[in-house]
């Protein structure tokens, strides 16, 4: 699979859209009119939101060509997935399962993931202080950054998986306690007090949840493409229906990719209060036009170039997730001594 293809996900959000096969292409039709044709060779996956359907012939065509199809609710909750036969290396998966039963190896992976996540959270805070310090409570944000540094030091010395999970949770709370300081526009509608989900109760949490869903889809696909079992993780405990390994590897990218994108969308006023609506249950939901803008911004961010801190190679951000899945596979096979989690410099 080419690097270009790995970067390309077809997101279909128009309600009532119907996808079908036309020769070697995917056709998107709305009210019997073809709006888009995409050669399947250029697509790595398809994500359908809400009332979007497709022909059985296209499903089979995608399965044969290694294109994963995900169906999500209108607001991003995962519903189902269609994909072809599993082609992962059975020996790799067996080693993955063995590793989850080995407390020492599990702790080593968790330690690497958590230290990278906390480090990336701290970098988000430090860069905000550097670039927009005059618009925030510098003392409060600085103290949070210092607390995260102490947690990183504690993580690197810890060997108990449960303690490591606790340090991860404590770091997330400290980080989100000051997240509102990073929102630099003068708009009370984008206030943020605490992280909440299921449902999100304010615009910032709604944005975070939506972009985390996009990231989750990409990370799950990266795991499966590499031959790993995305349901068997280390930091996140196994639970029916939960892709624990995908959630594990997401942690490194939440601050670097998702949180920074949320802040950019708000601070650059690409998203405004008209982009949201509140349901009867109190959930704050993103309007369809805004969802399209967010997905476009997410896809654009994935095209940015970055130098991989471990491999020392320049690559697109969209390839990082595939790269990290490959690196954890190499560790499980014994090709490298430890899992080098992604740390944003």
Protein Blocks (a to p, Z undefined) as FASTA:
>chain_A
ZZklmmpccddfbghiacddehjaccddeehiafbdcdfklpfbdcdehjadddfklmmm
mmmnopacddddfkopafbdcddddfbdfklmmmmmmmmmmmklmmmmmmmmmmmmmmmm
mmmmmmmmmmmmmmpcfklmmmmmmmmmmmmmmmmmpcbfklmmmmmmmmmmmmmmmmmm
mmmbdcfklgcfbdcehiafbfklmmmmmmmmmmmmmmmmmmmmnopafkbcfklccdeh
iafklmmmmmmmmmmmmmmmmmmmmmnopacfklpccdfkopacddfklmmmmmmmmmmm
mmpccddfklopacdfklmmmmmmmmmmmmmnopambdcddddZZ
